């Protein structure tokens, strides 16, 4: 048992050692771009953190970060509109009886859980972390009241590890708990003697460092349902290696994403903050120079004659007495005439560079430009063009944030019996996720334009040769166009539900949703991919 305890501590120390090389840059990024973020230098809970206002003379960089966070929320995971859609793979399975209705109900259930849980609040901080530091992470666990609960982390308090493919599959963090909290959380039987021996009046105030490690479980046995044999092991232990609790997860519970990974061996990512840190420092220095110039022009340094009696009174209306008749008893040491317009123009140029690095100019473009006289279609096309610059970012966030987020939420809700029962015709079938957010639609807009041009071209030829109209599959064109517009395909009727002209409508019985999830769905983990 002692050897096992030391093994967990060694694994965490190895991850911590790799993280230590990134800490100096993270501290600088936190100082200049996210002064309320980061957990460094062994801070204790509830400790106030001072903001270095001598370094933060210009708040424009922090505002650019906020604009990016708000833009990512509205463009990727907006709480106010649908940002993902579900379907079966392959697509023809959606024509099976009850398939469309069940997929639509599952999507609505996921959206309801996301709305009432703290997912969207955590995602806003997640976007700030990944924009500034390049890496962000949070933990998603089961919640009996709301279905899921997310625990947000800030850079510096957690460590990550990757597998051979560069996918994050290890996580560790260190945090503090009082002796009273340890007893409540882990029980007296699992605590070391020195904590139990603490006087009662100190149990609520004395903090102890606790470590949490989540790693692939080398004791994993398929089809075993107990916590110790699950695919991922979860261990809580103290600083001296004493194990407080051992458990497991069926899938990796941490959502960890990197903005950009330059080297395949890098565990942590680099984001816009890394690229413009030099510009941010230069901007703060230029603001300091401008303030010094203003000070010297309004209150210049002076030279005082030796004949002056007492101190020089520099207050408005102040009188300074001196002996002698010569002029210039008090005069400026040198003339300060700063070109404030040129300095302000240079500062604004640096601000613009920082805004472009954080894509703030993209997200603010609609409100900044005048679209008077333009049609709604032209406005949408202009907006889509600007959103396309975030295409590469969306692809990585899709793989490391959005897909794991929906997979994990689906599995947690399925195991709690909070999803509707799938019809017998699609038992065990995998789900496919398609993203219909504002940024995702911008990527598909080019395809929609080509589709419309192609249909118009076909219609022009069909006017001259009518038999050509029969070669166009308008049903397929309708589905592809709705996908590009972000309309849920589940809203389309199946071929069996379409009422032929002159015939009575068919009666379609919707599947009755229950809270029971079949064993095959819950155990096989048929989560969206």
HELIX and SHEET records of a PDB file:
HELIX    1   1 UNK A    2  UNK A   33  1                                  32    
HELIX    2   2 UNK A   60  UNK A   76  1                                  17    
HELIX    3   3 UNK A   91  UNK A   95  5                                   5    
HELIX    4   4 UNK A   99  UNK A  116  1                                  18    
HELIX    5   5 UNK A  119  UNK A  132  1                                  14    
HELIX    6   6 UNK A  179  UNK A  186  1                                   8    
HELIX    7   7 UNK A  188  UNK A  190  5                                   3    
HELIX    8   8 UNK A  193  UNK A  196  1                                   4    
HELIX    9   9 UNK A  200  UNK A  202  5                                   3    
HELIX   10  10 UNK A  227  UNK A  229  5                                   3    
HELIX   11  11 UNK A  272  UNK A  298  1                                  27    
HELIX   12  12 UNK A  340  UNK A  357  1                                  18    
HELIX   13  13 UNK A  360  UNK A  363  1                                   4    
HELIX   14  14 UNK A  365  UNK A  368  1                                   4    
HELIX   15  15 UNK A  376  UNK A  387  1                                  12    
HELIX   16  16 UNK A  388  UNK A  390  5                                   3    
HELIX   17  17 UNK A  391  UNK A  397  1                                   7    
HELIX   18  18 UNK A  398  UNK A  402  3                                   5    
HELIX   19  19 UNK A  403  UNK A  415  1                                  13    
HELIX   20  20 UNK A  424  UNK A  426  5                                   3    
HELIX   21  21 UNK A  438  UNK A  464  1                                  27    
HELIX   22  22 UNK A  466  UNK A  471  5                                   6    
HELIX   23  23 UNK A  474  UNK A  485  1                                  12    
HELIX   24  24 UNK A  489  UNK A  491  5                                   3    
HELIX   25  25 UNK A  495  UNK A  497  5                                   3    
HELIX   26  26 UNK A  519  UNK A  524  1                                   6    
SHEET    1   A 2 UNK A  84  UNK A  88  0                                        
SHEET    2   A 2 UNK A 431  UNK A 435 -1                                        
SHEET    1   B 3 UNK A 147  UNK A 152  0                                        
SHEET    2   B 3 UNK A 135  UNK A 143 -1                                        
SHEET    3   B 3 UNK A 254  UNK A 258 -1                                        
SHEET    1   C 5 UNK A 158  UNK A 162  0                                        
SHEET    2   C 5 UNK A 168  UNK A 178 -1                                        
SHEET    3   C 5 UNK A 207  UNK A 216 -1                                        
SHEET    4   C 5 UNK A 232  UNK A 238 -1                                        
SHEET    5   C 5 UNK A 243  UNK A 249 -1                                        
SHEET    1   D 2 UNK A 302  UNK A 304  0                                        
SHEET    2   D 2 UNK A 330  UNK A 332 -1                                        
SHEET    1   E 2 UNK A 308  UNK A 309  0                                        
SHEET    2   E 2 UNK A 321  UNK A 322 -1                                        
END                                                                             
